[in-house]
Amino acid sequence: MTLTAARAADAQVDASASASPAPAAGASATAADPSGNDSAPSVVTVRGTRQPAKDVGATDLRAQEVRDIPGTFGDPFQSVQALPGVAPTASGLPWFYVRGAPPADTGYFLDGIQLPALYHIGPGPSVVPPALVDHIDFFPGTAPAEYGRYAGGIIAATIKPPAQEMHGEGEVRLFDSSAFIETPLGDKSSALVGGRYGYPNLLLSLFAPNLSLNYWDYTARLTHELTGSDSVSLFAIGGYDHEEDSSNNLTPVDSQFHRLDVRYDHRWKGGSLRLAATFGHDRTITLFTDGNQVGTSTSGRMRLAVDQRFGPDVRLLAGADANAAYNVLGYIGAGGGGPSTITPEQIGGAYVDTSVRLAPGIDLRAGLRVDGYRVAEKVTPSVDPKLAARIAIADGWTWVSTFSAAHQAPAYVLPVPGLVLDPSDGLQGAYQMAEGIEGRLPLSLRSTVTAFYAANRNTSDFVGDCGTLASNCSTVDRVDGRTYGLEILLKRVLTERLGGWVAYTLSRAERWIGNVPYLSPFDRTHVVSAVLSYDFGSGFRAGARATYYTGRPDVPSFSFPGSTTDFEFSPGQVPQHRLPDFFRLDLRAEKRWDLGGHRWIAAIVEFFDANLAKEAIDFQCNVVAGLCSAQKVGPIALPSIGVNAGF
């Protein structure tokens, strides 16, 4: 089977025993004595896939486990938004700040492939079929060196290896439909194809009639085993989103991306090698009243990854890649075509990451990444060290310490496929550190408490001209800042009859323009997510998710009746005020019938924003009347009744 380079060293486990234990599922056992003498010693060879240990500093999500979380509509990636360290920009939007880093500073990786976007616009699913995902590693800070060129968090998904028998899954809901099927092709090949088509306007016409959304995505994979140690594969993925809002609260956007990945994998005892090439095309059209802005990017990436174990306690990951992109930013006005900015770009880098078990209960991971960004004959380098340690301090309890530097090319605040900014004016930088304690509690509970600090330099963020004309803080600028706080996670695995978690984040995101301090426009002091799921038996399971966060700081817009002039504040004054708090409740109930032979069908009822909560987006003040009021949107509510089936 084809395995990722980072995991292939775990693919084979050989064990010798003086007796013949029963082989595990999917394993093979061969007795050394063919005579049938049961008393003779036997040698048992077990081959299978070992579950990888959780990486230091990561929150590991098993895809099958988190698909039942209410409000995610069965998508495992949506569960990330309910974890500590994540502050949403607004309810229902697929963009969030991770430890103060803007949404575009969070990197998305699918089996080593960088994706420019992960979620569809609105509260819809991700672009990746849930049936394809094995597990997700979420790093709010200090990710391994292989995940480079992002100054915020990392969401890295590992996909399942090719299946040995045909299987499939399909779903029909009120707002979209999807299908996924995989089948072996002989003894050495396999193929899969999946896709989704969304039609949420049927429901939005009832709950948000001014908002219009459309989306689709596709996934395909073809693999072939050349030998017992060599394989090749072809993987394709892409997605499309279109959004319009007739109330003009949102800028209409038409966006799509496509990726084609070709790879060769070679495995040996204790190690693996991967050589891959990825081709991409991204495009986003922003629809303004006086014309359209079009951003496109056509790219190619070559990468090499090596994974080698030196005994049971030492592991070395190393790799390099080279990227070339042709980026075009154009403007098409109402009267015809406008000027275009063409930016050829080359990015190259290399990394090394070593994990060492110094002693029982003491694990250390140290890494280094070096990158170079070349635009217009100018090369901008970056050097990013990584250090993480996990030390057992008591029975069932460990101390986790992480530190890293991370750099990234400038980006628009939100992840926009096709919109690439010139790094010649300097990279974004972040210095991340965290100290935490995690361990076991009674009743199968696990607890994690983490204090973190992140210093941001030259960061692209929603800031506006807050040092002078502070009437609006919605534009983008390069600023310095810092974010610090406390994260608490109390979890009981969802495979238990009663499972769920409570995640709490206390944080403060500060920014500066020059010497003028202010809070990030998306600073949220308190963020709480509570997930609860209960298995009633007989295939019936139900749950709820509650989300609460404090309002973000906003600079009020002042208006004068009969005038379009905004009020101007004195230089250095940033009169921010907190918007009202927000609370949302999501519900889910499922009845599943097992039909035998790995076949099943389920009826699912789900309601995102079941309490029909509206969210404040800004303050509007009438100077003459002396009144200020919070302007609210929504409710962005999405009920769903669907049927999910598989075999």
N, C-alpha and C positions, 0 to 999 in steps of 0.2 A: 504494500500500500504506500501511497505518497504521504509523507509526514513533513511538517515544517522543519526547517533547519535548526530552529531553536529547541525543538523537542525531540529530534530524531535519536539523540543519544539515549533517550529513555525507552526506545521502542523494543528493546530485547533484554530480557532478564533470564539468566541461566542459573539454575539452582541444583545442587546435589543434596541428596538425602539418603539416610540409611534405611528408610522405609518408603512405601509408595503412597504418598498423600493423594487425595482426589484432585484431579486437575481443575484449575479455575475455568470459568466460562470462557470459551474461545481458545483455551490452551490445548496443547498436545502433550501426551505423556508416553514415554517409551521405556519399557522394562529392559534392564541389562541382561537378564537371564531368560532366554526364550524357552527354557525347559518347562516353565510353569511352576517351578519350585517357589512357593509363596514365601518361604522363610529366607530365601536368598536376598542379599542387598540389591536394591534397585537404584538406578540413576534416573531422575525425572528431569526432563527439560521443559520449561514453561516459557512460552513466548506470548507476549501480549503488550498492551500499552499501559504503562504506569502513569497514574495521575500525577502531573507535575506539582511540586510543592509551591505554595504561594510565594511569590517573589517579595523581597523585602520592601515594605512601603506600599504594597499594592492591596487593593480590595478585589478579591477574586469572586466573580459571579458565574455560577454554572447556569448556562443558558436555559436548560430545561427547568431548573428550579425557579428562576425569576420570571418565567413567562406568565405566571398566574397572578402577578401583582396588579391590583386594580388601577385603572387609569393608564396602563401601558398598552392595552389592546393586544396582549400576547407578544409584544416585542421586547426582547431582553435588553436592548440598548436603552430603551426608555427608562429602565430601572435606575440608570446612573443618576438621573435627576433627583432621586430620593436618597442619595448618599451624602455623608458629611462633606463639607468643603465646597458644595455646589450652591450657588446663588442664582436663581432664575432671573432673566431679564423681565419676563412677564409670563403670566399663566398661559399655558398652551403653546408658547413659542419654543422651538427646539434649540434655543441658544441660551447659554448660561456662563456665568463667571465661575472659574475654579480658583479658589484662594486669591481672588482679586484680579486674576488674569482675564482679559476680555475673551469673548467666545472664539474669535479667530486665532487665538494663541493656544487653543487646545487642539492637539493632533489626533487624527483618526487613522488607525492602521488596521487593515484586514489581511491577516496572514502575510504581513510584510509589505502590502500594497498601501501606499498613501492615498487616502480619499479626500477630495476637496470639500465634501459635505457628507454628512452621515444621516441626517434626518430630513424627511419631507417637511415643507413649510406647514405650520399649524401643529395641532396635537396628533398628527398622523404618525405612522411607523417609520422605522429606519429604511434605508435602501437595501438592506441585506436580508435575505430570507431567514426567518428564525430557525427553520429546520436545518440550515447549513452551519449554524454557530455551535461550537463546542463549549467554549467559555470565554469570558471577557475579563481582562485585567485593567482596572482603573487606577491610574497613578495621579493623585492630585498634585504631586511634586516628586522630584528626583526619580525619574524613570530610568531604566537601563540605557546605556549609551547607544544601543542600536536604534532607539527611538529619538532621533535628533531633529534639530531645526524648529523646535517649538518652545516658546518661553512660558507656557502654562502647563496644563495637565495633559495626560495621554490616555486615550481609550484604545486599547489594543485587543483585537478579537482573534482567536484561533479557530479556524474552521475544522469541521470533521473530515477525517480521511475518507477516501472512497469506500462506499459500502460494498459488502460482499453479496448482497441480495437486493432485488428491486424493492424500493420503498417510495412512498409519496405522501403528500399532504396538500389539502386544499381548504379554502375558507371563503365564505360569502357573508358579507356584512352589509349594514345599511349604507356605509360610506365607501367601501372598497371590496375588491375580490382578489384572491391570490391563489397560485398553484405552484407546486414544487414536486419534481419527480427525478429519481436517480435510479440507474440500472447498470449492472455489469454488462460489458460487451466481450463475451468470451471469458477466458481465465485471467487475462492480463490488462484489460482495459475497462473503463467505466465512463459514463456520461451522465450529466445532470443538467437540468434547465429549470428555471423558476422565474416568476414575474408577478407583478402586482399592478392593478389599475384602480385609481381612486376617483370617486364621484361624490365628494362630500357636500357639494352644493345642494343636494336633496335635503340634507339636514340643516345646513347653514341658512337656507331660506326661511327656516322657522326660528332659529335662535340668533343668527347674525346675518340678517338679510343684506347688509351692505358689503359683506365679505364674500369673495368668490375664490375657490381653490380648485386646482386640478393637479394630479400627479400620476406618474407611472415609473416603474423600474423593471430591470431585467437582470438575470444572472445565468451564466452557463459555465460548465467546466467539462473538459475532456482530459482523461489521464490514461497513460499507458506505461506498463512495467516493461522496461527493456531487458533487465535481468533481475535477479533477486536483490541486487543492491542499487540498481539504477532505474530511474523513472523520469518521464517527461509529462508536462501538463500544459494545458491552455485554459486560461480563466478570463472571463469577460464579465463586466458589471457596469451598469449605468443607471441614471435616473433623471427625471424631468419634473419640474415644478412650475406652476403658473399661479400668480396671486394678484388679485385686484380688489380694491376697496373703494366703492363709489362715494364714501363719506370723506375721502381724501386724508384719512388718518394714517394710511400706509401708502408707501410708494409702490406702484404696480411693478412686478418683477416677473420675468420669464427666464428660467435658468435650467441648464442641463450639463451633465458630465458623462464621460465614457472612459473606461479603462480596459485595456487588453494586456494580459500578463502571460508571458511564455517563460517556462522555467524547466531547469534540469536539476534533479536531485541525485546525489550519490551518497551512499551510506556505508559505513564500515563499523566494526566493533568499537564502541565507545565514541563515535563521532559521525559527522555528516558534513556535506558541502552542498551549497545551493548557488546556482548561477541563473539569473533571471533578467528579463528585459520587459519593461512596462511602457506601453504607449498610451497617451491620453489626449483627450480633446475636451475642453471646457468652454462654456459660453453663457453669459448672462446679459440680458437686455433689460435695462431699467427704463421704464416708460414715464417720461416727464411730460408736462403739458406743452412745452415748446419743442419737443423732440425726444429722441431716444439715445441713451448711452449704451454702447455695445462693447463688452470686454470679452476677448477670446484668448485662449492659451492652448497651443499645440505642443506637446512635450514627449520626450523619450527619456527613459531612465534605465541604466544598467547597474546591477548590484550583485555583489558576491558576499556570501555569508558562510562562515565556518564555525562549527560547534564541536569542541573536543573535550572529553573528560580524561583526566589523569588520576585514575583511581576513584574511589567513592567520595572523596572530599574536595576535589579541585575540578573546576570547570572553566573553560576558556571560550568566550564568544568573541569573534573578530569579523570585520567586514569592511567593505568599501563600496562606494557607488559614485556614479557620474550622471548628471542630469543636464539636458539641453532643452530649452523652451523658447518658443517664438510667441511673444505676447503682443497683442494689439488692443489698444483702447481707442475707440472711435466715437464720434458724435454725429447723429443724423438729425438735423433740425427739420422744422416744419417745411422749409423751403428747399430741402435737398440735403446732400451729403456734406459733412463737415470734416475738419482735420482729424487725422489719426496719429496716435503715438505708437510707434513700432519699437519694441524692446526685445532684442535677442538676449538670452540669459543662459549662463552656465553655472552649475553648482556641483561641486565635488567634495567628497569627504571620506573619512575613515574612522573606525572606532575599534576599541578593544575593551572587553569587560571580563573581569575575573571574579568568580565566586569561590570562596575558600571556607571550609569548616576548620577553624583553628583548633577547636576542641569541642567535645560534646556540649551542645547548647550555645556555641558561639559561632555565628555565621557572619562573614564579611564579604561585601561586594564592592569592588573598586573598578571604576571605568574612566575612560578618557575618549573624547570625541573631538576631532579637528575638521572644520569645514572651511570652504572658500567660496565666496559669491562673486561672480564676475559679470559686470554689466558695463557696457560702453568702455571696454578696455581697463576698467578699474576693478581691482580685486579687493574684496573686504573679507578678512579672515575672522575666525572665531575659534576659541579653545574652551571646551566645556568639561571640567572634571566632575566625576560622580563618586559619591561615597555613601554606603549604607551598611548598617550593622544591626544584627538581631542577637540579643544576649538573654539567655534564660536566667531569671533572677529568683524564681521560686517554682514550685511544682505547678505547672500549667500556666505560668505567667512569664512574659518576655518583655524586655525593653527594646524599643526600636528607635534608632537614630539615623537621620538622613541629612545629606547636604549635597547641593549641586549648583553649578552655574549653567545657564541655558541661554542660547541666542537664537534669534529668528529674524528673517527679513521683515521689513515693515508690511503691514497688512491692513485692509479695512477691518473695522471692529468686528463685523460679522463675517463668517466664512462664506464667501461669494465665489462660486466657480467661474474662472476666467478673468477675475480681477486681480492682477498682480502689480505690486508697487515696486519702484526702483529702490534697491538697498544701498545705493551709492551714498546717501545721506546718513548712513549709520544703521546698525542693526538694533532691534529690540533686545533688551537683556533682562535677565531675572536671576536673582541669587536666592535660592530656596533652602530652608532648613526646617526640620521638625524633630520633636522628641515625643515619644509616645509609649504607652504601656497597654498591652493586650493580653487577655487571658480568659480562662474558663470560670464560669459561675455555676451555682446549682441550677437545676431544672433545665439542663442542656443549653444554657445561655452563654454567650461570648460577649465580652466587653472590650472596647477600644477607646482610649482617651489620648488625644494628640494635641499638643500645642505647636503652632506653626508660625513662621515668619517668612515673608517674601519681600525682597526689595526689587522694585521694578525700575528700569532705566530706559528712557527713550521709547516708552510704550505708546502704541497707537490706541487711543481710547476716546470714548464720547466725552468731550470736555467743553467744546465751544471756546469762546474768548472770555473765559471767566474772570480774568484779571482786570478787564476794562469794561466792556459792555456785557454785563451779566444777565441780559434779558432772556438769553437762550443758551442752554448748555447741551445742545443736541448735535453740534458739529464735531469733527474729528481733529485731533491735534496730537503731537508727540509730547509726552509729559513724563516726569519722574513720579514715583510714589512708593508706597509700602502697604502691605496688608498683613495683619497679625490677628491671631485669635485662637479659639479652642474648638475642637471637634470631639463629639461623643457619639459612639455607636453601640447600641445594645441590641443583640441579634439572637434569634432562635431560628434555626434553618427551616425553610419552608417545606422541607420534606417531612417534618414532624406534623402530627395531626393539627396542632395549634402552632403556627409559626409566624414570623414577621420580624420587624425591627423598628427601633426608634432612633432617628438620627437628628442630632442637634449641632448647629454651628453658631458660634458666637464670634463675630469678626468685625474688623474696622478697616476700610479701604481708603487710605489717604492719598491725595494727589497734590502736585505743585505745578504751577506755571510760573516760571521765574521764582520769585520769593512769595508768591501768593498761594497760601494753603487752602484747600477745600476738600470735600469728600467726593469720592467717585460717584457719578450720577447713578450708579447701580450698587452702591454700598447698602447692604442690608444687615443690620446689627444682629437680628435673630432669624434663623431659618430652622424650622422643625418639620420633619417628615415622619409620619407614623404609618407603618404597614402592618396589617393583620389579616391572616388567612386561616380558615378552619375547614378541615376535612370532616364532613358529616357522615362519611361512609356511603356505600352503594353508589359511588361515582359522583356524589354531589359535594361541591366545594364552593365556599363563598368568602368574600373578604371586603375590606375597605381600606382606603388610604386617605389620610388627612394631611394637608399641607398648609403650613402657616409661615408667613414671613412679614417682617416689618416693612413699612413703605420706604422707598428710596428717597434720598435727598433731591429736591427739585428747586430750581430757580424760577419763581413765578413769572409768568408773562403778564405785563401790565398793559392795559388798553384804555384808550380814551374814546368815549362815544363820538362817532363822526370822524375819527382819525385812525390811520393805520400805523402810526409811529409808536414803537415800543419805548418804554421808559428806560433811560440810561442811568446806570449806577456809577458811583465814583470809582476811579481806578483803585484796585486792591480790595474792593468790597465784594464779597460773595454771599448774598443773602439767601442761603439755602434753607428750605423748610421740608420736614418729613411729610411725605404723602401718607394717607391712612394705611393701616395694616390690611393684610389680605388673608382670607381663609377659604380653602377649597376642599370639598369632599368627593372622592371617587369611589364607586361601588362596582362590584363584580360578582356574578354567580354563574356556576357552570354545572351542568349535568352531563356526565360522560358514560357512554355505553361501550363495553368491550365486546366485540363481535367474534373474537377468536382469531387465531392465526395472525396476530399482530395488527388486526384491523380494529378500528374504533371510530366512533362518531360522537360529537359533543355539541350541545346547544349552550350558547354563551350569551348572557345579558350583561352589558357593561354601561356605565354612565360616568363620563368625565365631566366634572363640575356639577355634581348632582344637586348641590345647594344653590345653583344658578347665581354664583357670586360674580359681581362686577369688580373690576380692578381700576384703581386710580392711576392715570398715566402722567398728569401734570396739574399744576395750579394755574388758574386764570383769575386775574384780579382786575376789577373795575375801579380805577383811581377815583373817579368822580363819586361813585356810590360808596366807595370805601369798603367793598366786599370782595373777599377771595373765596373761591370754591374749587374743590378738586374735580377735575374732569375725568369721568369714568367711561370705560368701554366694556362691552360684553353684555351678557355673559357669553364667554367662548365655551359653550356647553356642547357636548357631543355624546348623545346616547347611541347605543349600538345593540342590535339583536343579530346574532350570527350563528352559522353552523360551520363547525370545523370537523374535518374527517381525514383519516389517514390509514395507511396500510404498510 
